[in-house]
Amino acid sequence: MIAAIGAFDGFHKGHQALLERARTMAAGVRLDWGAVTFTPHPDKFLSSRKTQKNFKFLYTKRERRILESFFAIPTVHEIEFSPRFANMSPVEFLDFISGEFGVDGIVVGEGFRFGKNRAGTTDWLSDECRKRSWPFGAVPAVNGLRGEPVSSTSIREVVSAGNMRYAWEWQGHPYFCAGPVVHGNERGRMIGFPTANLETASEKVAARRGSYAAMAFVNGRWRAGAANIGVNPTFNDIEGTRFETFLLDFEDDIYGTEIVVFLLEHLRDETRFGSVDELKEQISQNVIEVRKIAERTLREERRLWEKFHETLLGYNKTL
């Protein structure tokens, strides 16, 4: 198997380049291909205790399964990143993935380092693969439109800042959250804007508080949504940050249903309004903006939404 190797916290455009190289190399030598990754993320394991505590993933394990299906990765092998594994020499690592997963060809990003004390470099790996008669590929870093390197770290930063346009550009798709709809305070229902309260994982990076234009996949269909991330300061009775989405033109009871919400664009920061009427007026304005943005993205990115539709239907019939 030709293996693309990396941490793969999601699959941004740099990761996609690795996958495509593995795919084409495997086709050329008539081998299977797939990905080899690590759990937990090596950065979380190897960083300081303070950093470990604050480290957030772009996507949960469930969300990564969705992306694996979206990118048609035939096989993904996860290695438990433990102290024993971290102390493997580069040779031991190659012997391990060969014996455990049948790897006999490798694709990595340029600058990839691995093994005890990060002793394994791409130059060393190239020489070692040649000795083993393994196909080898080192893929250059992928840059954004402004020349900035694309990385999971940079995507976490722009998501935290609410810059969904950069997140979309660097990933090739919008940032999203998947999970079940849970009961909240039903405050939205009382003011005429019932929301789907999405249960999100604590280890997942949180987008900046505020209002967003969104697309939600609910019961097998796309719905435009006005999403809000925050504590609803107008009422000041919510503990912890919530991720709530008002689904346009939708009234079904979906408590317990798994949905996926894609954040398209940050509309405005979280605000405490002086009255419920002011809040309702702002939500009404949000809905107008959301409808325009949703119509535009469905028209301009039609193939993207069709592909995610096919992926989500095929991955889990309950979505």
Residue pairs with C-beta under 8 A, 6 or more apart in sequence:
1 26
1 31
1 32
1 33
1 34
1 75
1 101
1 102
1 103
1 104
1 105
2 22
2 25
2 26
2 29
2 31
2 32
2 33
2 34
2 103
2 104
2 105
2 106
2 107
2 135
3 22
3 33
3 34
3 35
3 36
3 77
3 97
3 101
3 103
3 105
3 106
3 107
4 15
4 18
4 19
4 21
4 22
4 33
4 34
4 35
4 36
4 107
4 108
5 18
5 35
5 36
5 37
5 97
5 106
5 107
5 108
5 112
5 114
6 15
6 18
6 35
6 37
6 108
6 109
6 112
7 37
7 38
7 41
7 42
7 43
7 152
8 15
8 35
8 37
8 64
9 41
9 57
9 58
9 59
9 64
9 152
10 58
10 59
10 63
10 64
10 67
10 152
10 155
10 171
11 19
11 67
11 68
11 71
11 171
12 142
12 150
12 151
12 152
12 155
12 170
12 171
12 172
13 142
13 150
13 170
13 171
13 172
14 109
14 139
14 141
14 142
14 149
14 150
14 151
16 71
16 172
17 139
17 142
18 107
18 108
18 109
18 139
19 35
19 71
19 73
21 107
21 137
21 139
22 33
22 34
22 35
22 105
22 107
22 137
23 33
25 33
25 105
25 107
25 135
25 137
26 32
26 33
26 105
29 105
29 135
31 104
31 105
31 135
32 74
32 75
33 74
33 75
34 73
34 74
34 75
34 76
34 77
35 68
35 73
35 75
35 76
35 77
36 76
36 77
36 79
36 97
36 101
36 103
37 76
37 77
37 78
37 79
38 78
38 79
38 80
38 81
39 61
39 78
39 79
39 80
39 81
40 81
41 55
41 57
41 81
42 81
42 86
43 51
43 55
44 51
44 52
44 55
45 52
45 81
45 86
46 86
47 55
56 156
56 203
56 204
56 205
56 206
57 201
57 203
57 204
57 205
58 152
58 155
58 156
58 159
58 175
58 204
58 205
59 67
59 204
60 178
60 201
60 203
60 204
62 178
62 179
63 176
63 177
63 178
65 315
66 178
66 260
66 311
66 312
66 315
68 76
69 311
69 314
69 315
70 173
70 307
70 308
70 311
77 97
77 100
77 101
79 85
79 97
86 116
87 116
88 96
88 115
88 116
89 115
89 116
89 119
90 114
90 115
90 116
90 119
90 120
90 124
90 125
90 128
91 128
92 115
93 114
93 115
93 120
94 103
94 128
94 132
97 103
98 104
104 132
104 134
105 129
105 134
105 135
105 136
106 125
106 129
106 134
106 135
106 136
106 137
107 136
107 137
107 138
107 139
108 122
108 125
108 137
108 138
108 139
109 138
109 139
109 140
109 141
110 122
110 138
110 139
110 140
110 141
111 122
111 141
112 121
112 122
112 125
112 138
113 119
113 120
113 121
114 120
122 138
125 136
125 138
126 136
126 138
129 135
129 136
130 136
141 149
141 150
142 149
142 150
143 149
143 150
144 150
144 166
144 169
144 170
145 169
148 154
150 170
154 170
155 166
155 167
155 170
155 171
155 175
156 205
158 164
158 166
158 167
158 170
159 167
159 175
159 205
159 207
159 208
160 205
160 206
160 207
160 208
161 208
162 207
162 208
162 210
162 212
162 266
162 269
163 266
164 174
164 175
164 207
164 212
164 263
164 264
164 265
164 266
165 265
167 174
167 175
167 263
168 174
168 175
168 264
173 262
173 304
173 308
174 215
174 262
174 263
174 264
175 207
175 262
175 263
176 260
176 261
176 262
176 263
177 198
177 200
177 204
177 243
177 260
177 261
177 263
178 258
178 259
178 260
178 261
179 198
179 199
179 200
179 201
179 258
179 259
180 198
180 199
180 256
180 257
180 258
180 259
181 196
181 197
181 198
181 199
181 254
181 255
181 256
181 257
181 258
181 259
182 197
182 198
182 199
182 255
182 256
183 197
183 255
184 195
184 197
184 242
184 244
185 235
185 237
185 238
186 194
187 232
187 235
188 194
188 195
188 244
188 246
189 195
191 276
191 279
191 280
191 283
192 280
193 226
193 246
193 280
193 283
194 246
194 251
195 228
195 244
195 245
195 246
196 216
196 218
196 225
196 244
196 245
196 246
196 247
196 254
196 259
197 242
197 243
197 244
198 243
198 244
198 245
198 259
198 261
200 206
200 243
206 229
206 241
207 229
207 263
207 266
208 229
208 266
208 269
209 229
209 230
209 231
209 241
209 269
209 270
210 228
210 229
210 230
210 266
210 267
210 268
210 269
210 270
211 226
211 227
211 228
211 266
211 267
211 268
211 270
211 286
212 226
212 227
212 228
212 229
212 263
212 264
212 265
212 266
212 267
213 224
213 225
213 226
213 227
213 263
213 264
213 265
213 267
213 286
213 289
213 290
213 293
213 294
214 224
214 225
214 226
214 227
214 245
214 261
214 262
214 263
214 264
214 290
215 222
215 223
215 224
215 225
215 261
215 262
215 264
215 294
215 297
215 298
215 305
216 222
216 223
216 224
216 225
216 245
216 247
216 259
216 260
216 261
216 262
217 223
217 259
217 260
217 261
217 262
217 308
217 309
217 312
217 319
218 247
218 250
218 254
218 257
218 259
218 319
219 252
219 254
219 257
219 319
220 313
220 319
222 298
222 305
222 309
223 247
223 248
223 249
223 250
224 247
224 248
224 249
224 290
224 291
224 293
224 294
224 295
225 245
225 246
225 247
225 248
225 261
225 290
226 245
226 246
226 248
226 283
226 286
226 287
226 290
227 243
227 244
227 245
227 246
227 261
227 263
228 242
228 243
228 244
228 245
228 246
228 270
229 241
229 242
229 243
229 244
229 270
230 241
230 242
230 270
231 238
231 239
231 240
231 241
231 242
231 270
232 238
232 242
233 270
233 271
233 272
234 271
234 272
234 273
234 276
234 279
236 272
243 261
245 261
246 283
246 287
248 287
248 290
248 291
248 294
257 318
258 316
258 318
258 319
259 319
260 312
260 319
262 308
264 293
264 294
264 297
265 293
267 286
267 289
267 290
268 286
271 282
273 279
273 282
297 305
298 305
312 319
313 319
